[in-house]
Amino acid sequence: MGTLNLDGIKGYINANKDVIVSKIVALADSTKYLQVQNGVTTDTSIHGLITEITVQDGKGCGFTADGSQTVTDRKLEPAFLKVNHEYCPKDFLNTYKHYETQVAMGKSPLPLEEALIQDVLVSIANENEHLIWSGSKASGDLMDGLTTLINKDGEVTTLTKSGTVYERVVELYKNIKDKRMVAVLSAPLYRELVMELVEKNLYHYNTQEGEEMVLTFPGTNFKVYGIEGIKDTDTNIYGLIWEETFVGMDNADNASQFDLFWSSDDRVYKLVVEWALAVNYMFSEKIIVVKNA
C-alpha cells in the first residue's frame, strides 16, 4: 500500500519552477490575444503614437509645417497578488490511495503531485481571467480590469442600440475606426449571437480553428470573441484592438513565486504563490462600447 510524501510535490515544483511560474498568468485564456509586457513590478508606461498628416499642394515652392505626432503615455499599474494554501499530509492519505489505484489502471494521466499543482494553476488562471476583464476595486477586487477601465473612461466612443446581439454587433461594425478592431463580449452574449445566426440561417460564419468562442461575422472579415472573464451580467459589446491592449505580468524575478515548504511549527506543507498583474489599453479614442438601450 502506498504512502503519501508531499516532498514529491516539492520536488516536482523545484524541477519545473520556471514552467510553473510562467503559467501563473499565461494560463488565463485571454493572454493569447493580448499584448504581454513582462517585468512589470512597478508602474510601467506603454507608449502609443498618433500621427496626423496634411497633404498639401506641391506645385509651389516654400515650406509650411502642418500635421502632428503625439506620443501617448498610459500606465500598467500592477496589483501584487498571492495565494496561501496548506496541505496536511494526513488529509491526503485516502485520496492518495485512490489516486494511486487510478494511475495504475491508466485512468489518471498525471502523477498526483502534477495534478495537484495543475489544479492550483487552473484556479489561479480562472481568477486572473476575471481580474483581467472584470476586476473592480470598487467591488473589492485588487485591481480594475479592462471593462471597468473602459466603462469609466470618458474618452471612449459610446453608442446605444436596442435590439438583438446581432443588431448591436452590426452597429459596432458600422462604426469601426480601425480595420484591426474586433468585437469582444461576454460568453452568454456570444452564445446568444450564435443562436441568432443559426435562426437567420447564416451557417456560413467561420469559427477559428482551435477556439471555442471566436467567429468571423457573416459577410465580413470582422472577428467576434466571447470572453469568459467578462461578467455574465455585462450586456455591453466592446470594440477594441488586440495589438493595443496590454496585460502586464512579472515572471522574471521575486514578484512571481511558487513555493511549497514544510512548516515544522504547524506540521503542514505550505504553498505560497505570488505574482503581479496589470492591464490597460493604448488609446481611449480607438475603443467603442455598444450599450443595450
Order of alpha helices (4+ residues) and beta strands (2+ residues): alpha-alpha-beta-beta-beta-beta-alpha-alpha-alpha-beta-alpha-beta-alpha-beta-beta-beta-beta-beta-beta-beta-beta
